Amino acid sequence: MTARTIRGPAPEPLIRSFEQAAPNGWPSDLSTMYRLFDGAEPSTAGNILPRYRPLPLEEAEKVRQMMLSIWAQVGADLNAEFEREKSSPIYRNLRAVHEAHSSVPVPEPHKPYDPASAEADEAGTRAWMFISPFLPIADNNAGDFLFIDLRAGRQHGCVSEYFKDDADWRPAIWSSVEELLEEMLTSLRTGRPAFFSRPSVIDGCLNWKFVREL
């Protein structure tokens, strides 16, 4: 049953268009994954990943654009509040007192929402927000998802988890899509837990049961 939810390969022109649109390109294993299967259909028959449904490529891009739009509004509000606080008498007085009693210049505080700075960081660096080089590849239909970090750097192509309320608060979980899929395959073959979940098959449906320790 679960196997029937897996879609066929994504169209080659679509994959190539995404590869070419990414400033730092795609890691080869991400392209290979979508050439093998284009995510999975929503279903009650379980998912091939613990807690997450692999996203078809076009749906992944829709989620990415939606998140960028949400964060543009959230960021504008955060920065507006930041500017109001900077111009307040309390802030100016505290800064003046500090400068009067310190030989070290007071650095200018950074805006809370600065996507350009976060995008310039190396892959694997926590951004604490959603940024353009993040590509969602699986979601749980509750605002959380797994994403590929397509920024440049040694960890280009690493996979981590994004939470609706905490953004990308945790470091990369897998170094690559290949490592993610290898861990899941090993778990399915051996029954060994992966990603805090143990697999079982009931009536043809793949189930993942949460376990506290791996």
N, C-alpha and C positions, 0 to 999 in steps of 0.2 A: 504493500500500500504506500509506504513512504517513498519507495523508489519511483512510483508513478508521478509523484509531484515534481521530480527533477526535470527541468526543461532541457531541450536540445541545445546545441551550440548557438552562441550569439552570432548574428550576421557579421561576416568578415569586414565589410565596409564600416559597420558601426564600431567595431573594435579599433580599427585603424584610425577612425576619426577621433576617438577618445585618446588613443596613444599620441596622436599628433597635437592634440589640444593641451596636453599636460606639459607645462614648461620644462619639467625635468624628465619627461618620458614616463613610460610604464616599466616596471620590472618584468622580465620575461615570464615569470611564473603567474603573474596576474593575467597577462594576455592568454597564456596557456589555459588557465582555469576557465576563462570565458569562451575559449575555443572548444573546450570539452563540454561545458554546460552553462546555460544562461540563467543561473539562479534556480529558484523553485517556486511553484505555485503556492498560494495560501491554502492551507489544508489543516484538517484536524487529525491527519494521519501521522503527525510527528515530523521532525526536521532532521536533516543529516548532521546538523551542528547542535550542540547543547544550547537550548533556550533561544536560539536565533534561526531565522529563515534566510537562506542565501538570497540576495536580491538580484533580479534581472537587471541588466546593465542600464536600460532606459529608466527603470524605477530607481536605481541607485543615483542616477543623475538628478531625478526629480527630488529625491530626499536631500541631496547635496544643495540644490538651489533653494529649497525650502528653508534649510538650516541657515544658509547665508543670508536670506531675507530676514529671518527671525533675529539673527545676531546683529544685523545692520540696525534694526530698530532698537534692540536691547542696548547695543553699544552706544547709539546716539543718546539714549536716555542716561546711561552711565556717565558719558563724557559731559553731558549738560550739567548733571549733578556735581561732577568734579569741578567744573568751571565756577559754579555757584559757590562751592566751598572755598575755592582759591580766592575768590573776591570778597569773602566775608571778613568783617573786622577781626574776629577771633583768629582766623588764619593769619592775617597780616600782622597782628600784634605778636603772635607766637613766633612768627618768622623773624620779626624785628628783634625780639628778646634773644633768640638763639644767635642771630648774627652779631648782636652787641656783646655777647659773652663767649664767643667762639672764634678762634682764628681760622677755622675751616669754613669755607663758603658753603652755604646751604644749597644742596643740589635741587634743581627743579624737579618736582614730582612728575612721574609719567602718567599719561592718560590711562585710565583702566581699560579702554578698548582701543587697541592699536594693532589691527590685523596685519598691517604691512611689516611691523617688527616681528610678529610671531611667524609670519610666512618666511622671513629671512633666516630664522633659526634653523638649525639642522634637524633633519627628520629624527623623531624619537624624543625631541624636546617638548615638554608639556606646554600647551598654548593657553590652557584655561578658558578656551572659547572654541567656537567652530570656525575654521578657516578654509579658504578655497582649496588648498592641496589635500584636504581630507576627503577621501572617497568612501562613503558607506558601502559595505558589501554584504551586510546581513543585519536584520533588525528583529526586534521582539514585539513589534506592534504596540509598544508602550512608551516610545520616545527614546529607547536605548538602542545602540547598534555597535557592531564591529566595523572598524574603518581601516583603510590603508593610508599610511602617511606617505604622500608623494613629494615631500620636500626633499631637497638635495641633502647629501651627507652619507655617512657610513651606514646609517640605518634606513636609507631610502627603501620603501616598500615594506616596512615593518607593520604589524597589525596590532591594534589596541582596541580598547573598549571605550565608548562614549556614553555618558549617562545624562539623561535629561536634566537632572538637577545639579550634577557635579562636573559636567563637561569631561574633558580628557584628563581627569585627576590622577590616573594611574599610569605608570610607564608602559612601554611596549610589552605585550604579552608574548608575541611570536616575532621572530626576526623577519619572517616572510610568509606569504601565502602558502608556499610549499611546506614550511614547517608546521603551520596550522593544520593543513590537510593530512600530513603524515601523522601527526598526533592523533587526529580523529580516526584515521584508518587503523592505526595500531590499537586504539581503544576498542574499535569494533571487532577486530580480529582476536583480541586477547581478553576483553572484558575489563581491562585495567581502566580506572577512572581517567578522564581527561577533562580539563577545564572545570574541575570540581563536580564532575558528573560521571555516572556509571551507566553504560548503555544496556538495554534489554529490548527484546522484540516480543511483542504481544499481538497476536492476530495479524501479523504482517506489518505492524506499525512499530517504528523505532521510537523508543522512549529513553529519555535521559533523566536519571534520578540524581538529585543533588547529594553530594557527599562532602563532609566538612574537611577531610584531609585526603590528599592524594598519596 
